[in-house]
Amino acid sequence: MSDFLLIGVHPGSSAAVKKWLGQDTSLVAPADQVTAVLESFAERGLFRAYSKGTTKGPRSTFKMLWHRDQNFELVFDSARKTLTFTRVLPEVPARSSMDREFREWVGGRQSEELPEHRRIDGRKCSLSCTNRKGDLGITLTAKGANPDWEYCTRAIVNLVHEVYLMFLNQGAYYTYMIDTFDLDPDHM
């Protein structure tokens, strides 16, 4: 826990972020836009702990303690226009049924079948998944010359949140959650 700045529950809002960013976000460095959104989530208590990690060239990292007391790392690469959670779900064998279903579910988050307020706008970004050594990750790639980093940051954080609230709770992953996150089945 020493790597994290513990944040209490404080009121935060999109309006506060917009005020910090100003009206013209093109004048604010993309990494600062991403940082502002993540800090607003941390101030509202979404993460159990949060810290801004290292910045090297176009890459910035952010660390958070979040769902099921798991450590998450978000990597922002302004040169590639990507936001990546490298380890959304651990211990998922490559090409397993869970891996395939996860990829299909993530892809479905941009479907026209979802209500607009729940859909990730394909005109603003695209989504892809990776499985590296059994860790399922999600990458959001922003589109356009001047990406909407506030939108993209909120979109990927909300997507990971939905993985834990919706995808894992579909029923087929009950045993996975107990085994992987060391949960007590009597208190789920």
Summary of the structure (lengths in Angstrom):
residues: 188
radius of gyration: 16.6
end to end distance: 24.6
largest distance: 51.7
contacts: 539
relative contact order: 0.14
helix: 40%
strand: 25%
